Amino acid sequence: MDFDDIKDNIPFSSPVEPVKLTLDSEFQFDCHPGVSCFTACCRNINIQLTPYDIVRLKQRLELSSSDFVARYTVPFEMDHHGLPGLNLLTKSGTRECVFLADEGCSVYPNRPAACRYYAFGSMAVRPKDSAVVEDVFFLVKEPHCHGHEEQKKQTVREYRSAQGVDRYDDANREWRDVIIKKRSGGPTIGAPSERSMQLFDMCSYDMDSFREFVQTPGFCDLFEIGDAEMRSLLEDDEALLRFAMRFLKQTLFGERSIALREGARERRIEERREAWRKRRDAEVARHKAEKENLLREEQQQFRADAGDDDPG
């Protein structure tokens, strides 16, 4: 889909200014405590969190991933298949950001990417007849925002650098690609399995559980991970996030970037075959037992109907 197709479908009342911007496009905007609308945008939020947002915020608050998600996020479904997403929590009964304090953002150095982008936005667009995903930028002009009246002029590139957006985009790029690949599969691919949804959720939002996962015997027996790389995964959340996206792409789309141990695939297939055989035998035994119980009950009922109380 091209940007022209997208902008033609923007509602008339949308705050999005339907002009495609490049990194070198110049716009007029500034935000600082002296602007009359300062923090107004924080009082009416709908912020989707990215994996790197969660890494930065959970580090800032010295929480585990699962604790941060439980305390400060609200789950939602990103598509009709139920792909899991997370929104930032708001204060009870309001649309106000849970991290908004009297002096402003209480987690400002670690604020989410969506906050850093405001007041312009970005979307990933794959042009027609192209396999390349492009970043498209556009202005967002909401009535409450007076930052557009400030005299400061800057390019998109300069603004992104000042806001630290580049680092966030780089960290989230592979995650974005996973979502685009999933959506590009189309209806012929069918709904993702429950297992793939669980892996997506863990790799996207729970680095601490994923760190435990990569240390399990099953994972280590299957994948060839060097000692130096494993140390990095155990010590560095950002390195672990990048590895998690490689793992997702390999697991969901067959993009081989993590080496398998020699013979590991064959051993795993054999282990699964044996597990399938045991499950099948157990299922057969269960059905056999159910039929025997049913037959025994029918015989007992027949004897009772015939007036024969002798179980022999």
Sine and cosine of phi, psi and omega as CSV:
sin_phi,cos_phi,sin_psi,cos_psi,sin_omega,cos_omega
0.00,0.00,0.73,-0.68,0.03,-1.00
-1.00,0.08,0.29,-0.96,0.03,-1.00
-0.88,0.47,-0.58,0.82,0.01,-1.00
-0.88,0.48,-0.59,0.80,0.04,-1.00
-0.91,0.40,-0.60,0.80,-0.02,-1.00
-0.94,0.34,-0.74,0.67,-0.09,-1.00
-0.92,0.40,-0.47,0.88,0.02,-1.00
-0.93,0.38,-0.34,0.94,-0.01,-1.00
-0.98,-0.20,0.08,1.00,0.04,-1.00
-0.96,0.29,0.78,-0.63,0.02,-1.00
-0.85,0.52,0.47,-0.88,-0.05,-1.00
-0.86,0.50,-0.56,0.83,-0.05,-1.00
-1.00,0.06,0.08,1.00,-0.06,-1.00
-0.92,0.40,0.62,-0.78,0.07,-1.00
-0.97,0.25,-0.13,0.99,0.00,-1.00
-0.96,0.27,0.83,-0.56,0.07,-1.00
-1.00,0.09,0.93,-0.37,-0.18,-0.98
-0.97,0.26,0.87,0.50,0.05,-1.00
-0.82,-0.57,0.85,-0.53,-0.02,-1.00
-0.95,0.30,0.81,-0.59,0.00,-1.00
-0.94,-0.34,0.50,-0.86,0.12,-0.99
-0.96,-0.29,0.07,-1.00,0.02,-1.00
-0.88,0.48,-0.45,0.89,-0.04,-1.00
-0.99,-0.15,0.10,0.99,0.07,-1.00
-0.94,0.33,0.65,-0.76,-0.01,-1.00
-0.98,-0.18,0.64,-0.77,0.07,-1.00
-0.62,-0.79,0.28,-0.96,-0.05,-1.00
-0.95,-0.31,0.88,-0.47,-0.02,-1.00
-0.11,-0.99,0.54,-0.84,0.15,-0.99
-0.36,-0.93,0.52,-0.86,0.03,-1.00
-0.71,-0.71,0.79,-0.62,0.01,-1.00
-0.33,-0.94,0.24,-0.97,-0.06,-1.00
-0.84,0.54,-0.35,0.94,-0.01,-1.00
-0.99,0.16,-0.20,0.98,0.02,-1.00
-0.95,0.31,0.68,-0.73,-0.11,-0.99
-0.88,0.47,-0.43,0.90,-0.04,-1.00
-0.99,-0.10,0.23,0.97,-0.12,-0.99
-0.79,0.61,0.79,-0.61,-0.03,-1.00
0.96,0.28,0.04,1.00,0.03,-1.00
-0.87,0.50,-0.61,0.79,0.00,-1.00
-0.92,0.38,-0.35,0.94,0.00,-1.00
-0.99,0.14,-0.14,0.99,-0.07,-1.00
-0.99,-0.15,0.05,1.00,0.03,-1.00
-0.50,-0.86,0.96,0.27,-0.17,-0.98
-0.96,-0.28,0.39,-0.92,0.21,-0.98
-0.51,-0.86,0.98,0.19,-0.19,-0.98
-0.96,-0.26,0.90,-0.43,0.12,-0.99
-0.99,0.14,0.76,-0.65,-0.03,-1.00
-1.00,-0.02,0.63,-0.77,0.08,-1.00
-0.99,-0.13,0.23,-0.97,0.04,-1.00
-0.83,0.56,-0.65,0.76,-0.03,-1.00
-0.95,0.32,-0.52,0.85,0.12,-0.99
-0.82,0.57,-0.72,0.70,-0.06,-1.00
-0.93,0.37,-0.65,0.76,0.05,-1.00
-0.84,0.54,-0.75,0.67,-0.06,-1.00
-0.92,0.38,-0.67,0.74,-0.06,-1.00
-0.95,0.32,-0.63,0.77,0.00,-1.00
-0.94,0.35,-0.52,0.85,0.10,-1.00
-0.93,0.37,-0.68,0.74,0.00,-1.00
-0.86,0.51,-0.67,0.75,-0.07,-1.00
-1.00,-0.02,-0.02,1.00,0.00,-1.00
0.82,0.57,0.77,0.64,0.02,-1.00
-0.86,-0.51,0.35,-0.93,0.18,-0.98
-0.96,0.27,0.30,-0.95,0.01,-1.00
-0.85,0.53,-0.72,0.69,-0.05,-1.00
-0.91,0.42,-0.61,0.79,0.03,-1.00
-0.92,0.40,-0.67,0.74,0.02,-1.00
-0.88,0.47,-0.73,0.68,-0.01,-1.00
-0.87,0.50,-0.68,0.74,-0.03,-1.00
-0.91,0.41,-0.59,0.81,-0.10,-0.99
-1.00,0.04,-0.55,0.84,-0.25,-0.97
-0.81,-0.59,0.24,0.97,0.00,-1.00
-0.73,-0.68,0.30,-0.95,0.08,-1.00
-0.80,-0.60,0.82,-0.57,-0.03,-1.00
-0.97,0.25,0.49,-0.87,0.13,-0.99
-0.48,-0.88,0.20,-0.98,-0.01,-1.00
-0.98,-0.20,0.81,-0.59,-0.07,-1.00
-0.98,0.17,-0.32,0.95,0.03,-1.00
-0.46,-0.89,-0.02,-1.00,-0.08,-1.00
-0.95,0.32,-0.20,0.98,0.09,-1.00
-1.00,0.05,-0.11,0.99,0.02,-1.00
1.00,0.07,0.43,0.90,0.05,-1.00
-0.84,0.54,0.84,-0.55,-0.15,-0.99
-0.95,0.31,0.72,-0.69,0.10,-1.00
-0.75,-0.66,0.25,-0.97,0.00,-1.00
-0.74,-0.68,0.73,-0.68,0.14,-0.99
-0.96,-0.26,0.49,-0.87,0.06,-1.00
-0.94,0.34,0.67,-0.74,-0.02,-1.00
-0.91,0.41,0.52,-0.85,0.13,-0.99
-0.93,-0.38,0.32,-0.95,0.03,-1.00
-0.91,0.42,0.55,-0.83,-0.12,-0.99
-0.79,0.62,0.80,-0.60,0.06,-1.00
0.97,0.24,0.14,0.99,-0.03,-1.00
-0.71,-0.71,0.06,-1.00,0.14,-0.99
-0.97,-0.26,0.28,0.96,-0.08,-1.00
-0.99,0.11,0.67,-0.74,-0.02,-1.00
-0.86,0.52,0.67,-0.74,-0.03,-1.00
-0.91,0.42,-0.34,0.94,-0.03,-1.00
-0.99,-0.17,0.14,0.99,0.02,-1.00
-0.98,0.18,0.82,-0.57,0.04,-1.00
-0.91,-0.42,0.06,-1.00,-0.03,-1.00
-0.86,0.51,-0.61,0.79,-0.04,-1.00
-1.00,0.05,-0.02,1.00,-0.01,-1.00
0.81,-0.58,-0.46,-0.89,-0.06,-1.00
-0.94,0.33,0.82,-0.57,-0.04,-1.00
-0.99,0.14,-0.15,0.99,0.03,-1.00
-0.82,-0.57,0.51,0.86,-0.18,-0.98
-0.78,0.63,-0.71,0.71,-0.01,-1.00
-0.89,0.45,-0.32,0.95,-0.04,-1.00
-0.86,-0.51,0.39,0.92,-0.03,-1.00
-0.89,0.46,0.45,-0.89,-0.04,-1.00
-0.89,0.45,0.28,-0.96,0.00,-1.00
-0.87,0.49,-0.62,0.78,-0.02,-1.00
-0.87,0.49,-0.58,0.81,0.02,-1.00
-0.94,0.33,-0.60,0.80,0.00,-1.00
-0.93,0.37,-0.55,0.84,-0.02,-1.00
-0.95,0.30,-0.55,0.84,-0.11,-0.99
-0.84,0.54,0.74,-0.67,0.26,0.97
-0.94,-0.34,0.71,0.71,0.29,-0.96
-0.69,-0.73,0.31,-0.95,-0.10,-0.99
-0.84,-0.54,0.11,-0.99,-0.01,-1.00
-0.59,-0.80,0.55,-0.84,0.12,-0.99
-0.59,-0.81,0.46,-0.89,0.04,-1.00
-1.00,-0.01,0.81,-0.58,-0.05,-1.00
-0.80,-0.59,0.75,-0.66,0.11,-0.99
-0.97,-0.24,0.96,-0.29,-0.02,-1.00
-0.86,0.51,0.41,-0.91,0.04,-1.00
-0.85,0.53,0.64,-0.77,0.04,-1.00
0.87,0.49,0.51,0.86,0.02,-1.00
-0.67,-0.74,0.60,-0.80,0.05,-1.00
-1.00,-0.09,-0.03,1.00,-0.07,-1.00
-1.00,-0.07,0.75,-0.66,0.05,-1.00
-1.00,-0.01,0.79,-0.61,-0.02,-1.00
-0.94,-0.33,0.53,-0.85,0.11,-0.99
-1.00,0.00,0.81,-0.59,0.01,-1.00
-0.91,-0.42,0.72,-0.69,-0.02,-1.00
-0.91,-0.42,0.49,-0.87,-0.02,-1.00
-0.39,-0.92,0.46,-0.89,0.01,-1.00
-0.99,0.17,0.52,-0.85,0.12,-0.99
-0.86,-0.51,0.89,-0.45,-0.02,-1.00
-0.88,-0.48,0.98,-0.19,0.03,-1.00
-0.99,-0.16,0.52,-0.85,-0.08,-1.00
-0.82,0.57,-0.56,0.83,-0.08,-1.00
-0.97,0.24,-0.28,0.96,-0.14,-0.99
-1.00,0.03,0.88,-0.48,0.03,-1.00
-0.98,-0.18,0.08,1.00,0.01,-1.00
-0.89,0.45,-0.43,0.90,0.01,-1.00
-0.95,0.30,-0.25,0.97,0.03,-1.00
-1.00,0.05,-0.19,0.98,0.06,-1.00
-0.93,0.38,0.44,-0.90,-0.13,-0.99
-1.00,0.06,-0.13,0.99,-0.06,-1.00
-0.92,0.38,0.77,-0.64,0.06,-1.00
-0.90,-0.43,0.64,-0.77,-0.03,-1.00
-0.38,-0.93,0.33,-0.94,0.05,-1.00
-1.00,0.05,0.28,-0.96,0.07,-1.00
-0.85,0.53,-0.66,0.75,0.00,-1.00
-0.88,0.48,-0.70,0.71,0.00,-1.00
-0.91,0.41,-0.65,0.76,0.00,-1.00
-0.91,0.42,-0.69,0.72,0.02,-1.00
-0.87,0.49,-0.66,0.75,0.01,-1.00
-0.90,0.43,-0.69,0.72,-0.02,-1.00
-0.91,0.42,-0.55,0.84,-0.05,-1.00
-1.00,0.02,-0.12,0.99,-0.02,-1.00
0.95,0.30,0.43,0.90,-0.04,-1.00
-0.94,0.33,-0.57,0.82,-0.08,-1.00
-0.81,0.59,-0.72,0.69,-0.04,-1.00
-0.89,0.46,-0.64,0.77,0.02,-1.00
-0.92,0.40,-0.70,0.71,0.00,-1.00
-0.90,0.44,-0.66,0.75,0.02,-1.00
-0.88,0.48,-0.67,0.75,-0.04,-1.00
-0.94,0.34,-0.48,0.88,-0.07,-1.00
-0.99,-0.15,-0.08,1.00,-0.14,-0.99
-0.86,0.50,-0.71,0.71,-0.03,-1.00
-0.92,0.40,-0.57,0.82,0.06,-1.00
-0.90,0.43,-0.68,0.73,0.05,-1.00
-0.87,0.50,-0.65,0.76,0.00,-1.00
-0.90,0.43,-0.60,0.80,0.04,-1.00
-0.88,0.48,-0.70,0.72,-0.01,-1.00
-0.91,0.42,-0.68,0.73,0.01,-1.00
-0.90,0.45,-0.67,0.74,0.02,-1.00
-0.89,0.45,-0.65,0.76,0.01,-1.00
-0.89,0.45,-0.70,0.72,-0.03,-1.00
-0.95,0.30,-0.48,0.88,-0.02,-1.00
-0.96,0.26,-0.23,0.97,-0.02,-1.00
-0.90,0.44,-0.50,0.86,0.04,-1.00
0.98,0.21,0.09,-1.00,-0.08,-1.00
-0.92,0.39,-0.35,0.94,-0.03,-1.00
-0.94,0.35,-0.37,0.93,-0.01,-1.00
-0.96,0.27,-0.52,0.86,-0.01,-1.00
1.00,0.04,0.07,-1.00,-0.03,-1.00
-0.95,0.32,0.62,-0.78,0.05,-1.00
-0.89,0.45,0.47,-0.88,0.04,-1.00
-0.95,0.33,0.33,-0.95,0.05,-1.00
-0.87,0.49,-0.62,0.78,0.00,-1.00
-0.89,0.46,-0.68,0.73,-0.01,-1.00
-0.92,0.40,-0.57,0.83,0.07,-1.00
-0.91,0.42,-0.66,0.75,0.01,-1.00
-0.91,0.42,-0.66,0.75,0.03,-1.00
-0.91,0.42,-0.67,0.74,0.03,-1.00
-0.87,0.49,-0.69,0.72,-0.02,-1.00
-0.89,0.45,-0.73,0.68,-0.01,-1.00
-0.91,0.42,-0.73,0.69,-0.06,-1.00
-0.93,0.36,-0.42,0.91,-0.03,-1.00
-1.00,0.03,-0.65,0.76,-0.24,-0.97
-0.82,-0.57,-0.05,1.00,-0.08,-1.00
-0.66,-0.75,0.97,0.26,-0.02,-1.00
-0.89,0.46,-0.51,0.86,-0.03,-1.00
-0.93,0.37,-0.65,0.76,0.07,-1.00
-0.94,0.35,-0.60,0.80,0.03,-1.00
-0.91,0.41,-0.59,0.81,0.04,-1.00
-0.89,0.46,-0.64,0.77,0.07,-1.00
-0.92,0.40,-0.60,0.80,-0.02,-1.00
-0.88,0.47,-0.67,0.74,-0.05,-1.00
-0.95,0.30,-0.14,0.99,0.04,-1.00
-0.99,-0.17,-0.03,1.00,-0.02,-1.00
-0.95,0.32,0.49,-0.87,0.02,-1.00
-0.83,0.56,-0.63,0.78,-0.01,-1.00
-0.88,0.48,-0.67,0.74,0.01,-1.00
-0.93,0.36,-0.72,0.69,-0.05,-1.00
-0.92,0.39,-0.51,0.86,0.04,-1.00
-0.95,0.30,-0.43,0.90,-0.07,-1.00
-1.00,-0.02,-0.67,0.74,-0.13,-0.99
-0.96,-0.29,0.58,-0.82,0.02,-1.00
-1.00,-0.07,0.99,-0.15,-0.02,-1.00
-0.91,-0.42,0.86,-0.52,0.01,-1.00
-0.92,0.39,0.35,-0.94,-0.04,-1.00
-0.87,0.48,-0.67,0.74,-0.02,-1.00
-0.91,0.42,-0.68,0.74,0.00,-1.00
-0.92,0.40,-0.65,0.76,0.01,-1.00
-0.89,0.46,-0.65,0.76,0.05,-1.00
-0.87,0.50,-0.65,0.76,0.02,-1.00
-0.89,0.46,-0.66,0.75,0.00,-1.00
-0.91,0.41,-0.54,0.84,-0.03,-1.00
-0.98,0.18,-0.37,0.93,-0.11,-0.99
-0.94,-0.33,-0.37,0.93,-0.18,-0.98
-0.83,-0.56,0.93,-0.37,-0.01,-1.00
-0.88,0.47,-0.60,0.80,-0.03,-1.00
-0.94,0.35,-0.64,0.77,0.08,-1.00
-0.90,0.44,-0.63,0.77,0.01,-1.00
-0.91,0.41,-0.63,0.78,0.03,-1.00
-0.90,0.45,-0.69,0.72,0.03,-1.00
-0.88,0.48,-0.67,0.74,0.02,-1.00
-0.91,0.41,-0.61,0.79,0.01,-1.00
-0.87,0.49,-0.62,0.79,0.02,-1.00
-0.94,0.34,-0.59,0.80,0.10,-1.00
-0.88,0.47,-0.69,0.73,0.01,-1.00
-0.89,0.46,-0.69,0.73,0.02,-1.00
-0.88,0.48,-0.72,0.70,-0.02,-1.00
-0.90,0.44,-0.60,0.80,0.01,-1.00
-0.94,0.33,-0.65,0.76,-0.05,-1.00
-0.96,0.27,-0.67,0.74,-0.09,-1.00
-1.00,0.06,-0.57,0.82,-0.14,-0.99
-0.86,-0.52,0.02,1.00,0.04,-1.00
0.96,0.29,0.34,0.94,0.02,-1.00
-0.99,0.14,0.99,-0.17,-0.13,-0.99
-0.97,0.25,0.96,-0.28,0.07,-1.00
-0.76,-0.65,-0.19,0.98,0.05,-1.00
-0.93,-0.37,0.86,-0.51,-0.10,-1.00
-0.92,0.39,0.65,-0.76,0.10,-1.00
-1.00,-0.05,0.54,-0.84,0.08,-1.00
-0.92,0.39,0.50,-0.87,-0.03,-1.00
-0.86,0.50,0.81,-0.59,0.01,-1.00
0.97,0.23,0.02,1.00,-0.08,-1.00
-0.91,0.41,-0.65,0.76,-0.03,-1.00
-0.89,0.45,-0.68,0.73,-0.01,-1.00
-0.91,0.42,-0.65,0.76,0.02,-1.00
-0.90,0.43,-0.64,0.77,0.00,-1.00
-0.91,0.42,-0.66,0.75,0.03,-1.00
-0.88,0.47,-0.69,0.73,0.01,-1.00
-0.91,0.42,-0.65,0.76,0.04,-1.00
-0.89,0.46,-0.67,0.75,0.01,-1.00
-0.92,0.38,-0.62,0.78,0.02,-1.00
-0.87,0.49,-0.68,0.74,0.02,-1.00
-0.91,0.40,-0.64,0.77,0.04,-1.00
-0.90,0.43,-0.66,0.75,0.04,-1.00
-0.88,0.47,-0.65,0.76,-0.01,-1.00
-0.89,0.46,-0.68,0.74,-0.01,-1.00
-0.91,0.41,-0.64,0.77,0.03,-1.00
-0.91,0.41,-0.65,0.76,0.00,-1.00
-0.90,0.43,-0.70,0.71,0.02,-1.00
-0.89,0.46,-0.63,0.77,0.01,-1.00
-0.91,0.41,-0.62,0.78,0.01,-1.00
-0.92,0.38,-0.66,0.75,0.04,-1.00
-0.88,0.47,-0.70,0.71,0.01,-1.00
-0.89,0.46,-0.63,0.78,0.00,-1.00
-0.90,0.44,-0.72,0.70,0.01,-1.00
-0.89,0.46,-0.63,0.77,0.01,-1.00
-0.90,0.45,-0.69,0.72,0.00,-1.00
-0.90,0.43,-0.63,0.77,0.02,-1.00
-0.90,0.44,-0.66,0.75,0.01,-1.00
-0.92,0.40,-0.65,0.76,0.02,-1.00
-0.90,0.43,-0.65,0.76,0.03,-1.00
-0.90,0.43,-0.66,0.75,0.00,-1.00
-0.90,0.44,-0.69,0.73,0.02,-1.00
-0.89,0.45,-0.67,0.74,0.01,-1.00
-0.89,0.46,-0.67,0.74,0.02,-1.00
-0.91,0.42,-0.62,0.79,0.02,-1.00
-0.92,0.39,-0.62,0.78,0.04,-1.00
-0.90,0.43,-0.68,0.73,0.02,-1.00
-0.89,0.45,-0.64,0.77,0.02,-1.00
-0.92,0.40,-0.62,0.79,0.01,-1.00
-0.89,0.45,-0.70,0.71,0.02,-1.00
-0.90,0.44,-0.65,0.76,0.02,-1.00
-0.89,0.46,-0.66,0.75,0.01,-1.00
-0.91,0.41,-0.51,0.86,-0.04,-1.00
-1.00,0.06,-0.06,1.00,-0.01,-1.00
0.98,0.19,0.31,0.95,0.00,-1.00
-0.98,-0.18,0.96,-0.26,-0.01,-1.00
-1.00,0.03,-0.07,1.00,-0.02,-1.00
-0.98,0.21,0.94,-0.35,-0.04,-1.00
-0.90,0.43,-0.26,0.96,0.02,-1.00
-0.99,0.17,0.00,0.00,0.00,0.00
